[in-house]
Amino acid sequence: MNYFSLNNNAPRINFKEAVIRGLAPDRGLYFPEKITPLSSEFIDNIESYSNQEIAYKVIHPFVGDEIPEKELKKIIDETLCFDFPVVEVEDNVATLELFQGPTMAFKDVGARFMARCLGYFNSKSDKKDKEITVLVATSGDTGGAVASGFLGVKGIKVVILYPSGKVSEIQEKQLTTNGQNVSALEVNGVFDDCQEMVKTAFLDQELKNNMKLTSANSINIARWLPQMFYFFFAYKTLKKQGIDKKIVFSIPSGNFGNVCAGLMAHQLGLPIDHFVASTNINDTVPKYMEAGVYEPKPSQETISNAMDVGNPSNFIRIQKIVNNDLYKLKKTFSSYSFTDKETLKALSKIRTLSGKYIADPHGAVGYLGLKKFMKDNKDVFGVFLETAHPIKFKDTVEQQLGLTLEIPSQIEAILDKEKESALIEDYQELKSYLLNS
Ligand SMILES: *Cc1c(COP(=O)(O)O)cnc(C)c1O
């Protein structure tokens, strides 16, 4: 499989090159040349396949011959080290829990897959002496998942940039307490500043001459594409349960990589009727769906901070899937925006209606989007993605619900560790850090 840049001004390259590069030299995102639907025989009998078998079927065409079958299966086994439960919270509404991984956020799947692909490519490379440096900007959860996914992977160094004071305490611990091949830089600014610095670094010729630099944001195809897996897993679970209504997914969205992976799964033939990209007041995409004008703006802080993104990097891939046809997009895709106040109310409502379910603020936004869609579309079965464990947003959830959350063992283990990070102000400081470390 070859990949081309969505800016159309860079050479076509294979999976391996696209993973190593991250972003194309013309600053465009890579996109697969061909999307071939899976056989209907496979989709119709999906319940007879294991999750590992499904993942292999889904991803193999995108990897091509760049990773041999045996290695790819091993990578998949190591990626899928946890469960993907579908939990019913009220009639015709369920949540797909994507937080059972090591950092308790859905990004563990993509991060683990990407780390192992890069580790494999590096082990096969002739220039073993040149370490790969993974540079990643995070608004909260990405950094932790990438750190955990890459921790101890040979030949790869990870540098994480995060906005100072804008991530939760647990998130910060997950970013800054890893040691080994992982280091954290605290940026005096917002997430968009971090993302901009990372993009600038990739275009910096002096850096390029001195190191092999790649990204692990969802712009990287090895992080983005494996996110298709759990849409298939959830469909399999619902099919096993005998649900025969039309299925709608609502995805809490920030950079819109996750929902874009859902749309790719749909392109591969997964019978999902509609996708709702739910977000907070950072409403660039909902506004676009309404008015047809895409106007990026600075991000605003909310209680669902992993979605505080004013210029979602993956939206361009969504537009590509429908060949920039807004009318076509509207048939399978909607996007809604919600305030923090609505989100808090939803946390309480989910708990009351389900009798016990505790969502996190991102899941609650997903729930709101789903309910809004279902109001006008009765007789569907809705699934909202629960993208993080509520413990990651402990203060908000505890205050709203008036309870104390139990701390899961993965989190307990890092709370006492000492934070290690360096504060930086601008791109020049990042550059000298990279050149001198
Ligand atoms: C990253 C993240 C999101 C947004 O995912 P995108 O793929 O960037 O749209 C939503 N919720 C949580 C908890 C996240 O960490």
The ligand as a Tripos MOL2 file, in Angstrom:
@<TRIPOS>MOLECULE
LIG
   15    15     1     0     0
SMALL
NO_CHARGES

@<TRIPOS>ATOM
      1 C1         -7.5830   12.1680   22.6690 C.3       1 LIG1
      2 C2         -8.8580   12.0810   23.3830 C.ar      1 LIG1
      3 C3        -10.0600   12.3980   22.7440 C.ar      1 LIG1
      4 C4        -10.1090   12.9460   21.3400 C.3       1 LIG1
      5 O1         -9.6930   12.0050   20.3790 O.3       1 LIG1
      6 P1         -9.3730   12.5130   18.8970 P.3       1 LIG1
      7 O2         -8.9570   11.2920   18.1580 O.co2     1 LIG1
      8 O3         -8.2580   13.5040   19.0200 O.co2     1 LIG1
      9 O4        -10.6000   13.1260   18.3760 O.co2     1 LIG1
     10 C5        -11.2260   12.2140   23.4520 C.ar      1 LIG1
     11 N1        -11.2270   11.7790   24.7190 N.ar      1 LIG1
     12 C6        -10.0940   11.4830   25.3640 C.ar      1 LIG1
     13 C7        -10.1610   11.0230   26.7720 C.3       1 LIG1
     14 C8         -8.8730   11.6130   24.7180 C.ar      1 LIG1
     15 O5         -7.7630   11.3370   25.3720 O.3       1 LIG1
@<TRIPOS>BOND
     1     1     2 1
     2     2     3 ar
     3     2    14 ar
     4     3     4 1
     5     3    10 ar
     6     4     5 1
     7     5     6 1
     8     6     7 2
     9     6     8 1
    10     6     9 1
    11    10    11 ar
    12    11    12 ar
    13    12    13 1
    14    12    14 ar
    15    14    15 1
@<TRIPOS>SUBSTRUCTURE
     1 LIG1         1 GROUP 0 **** ****
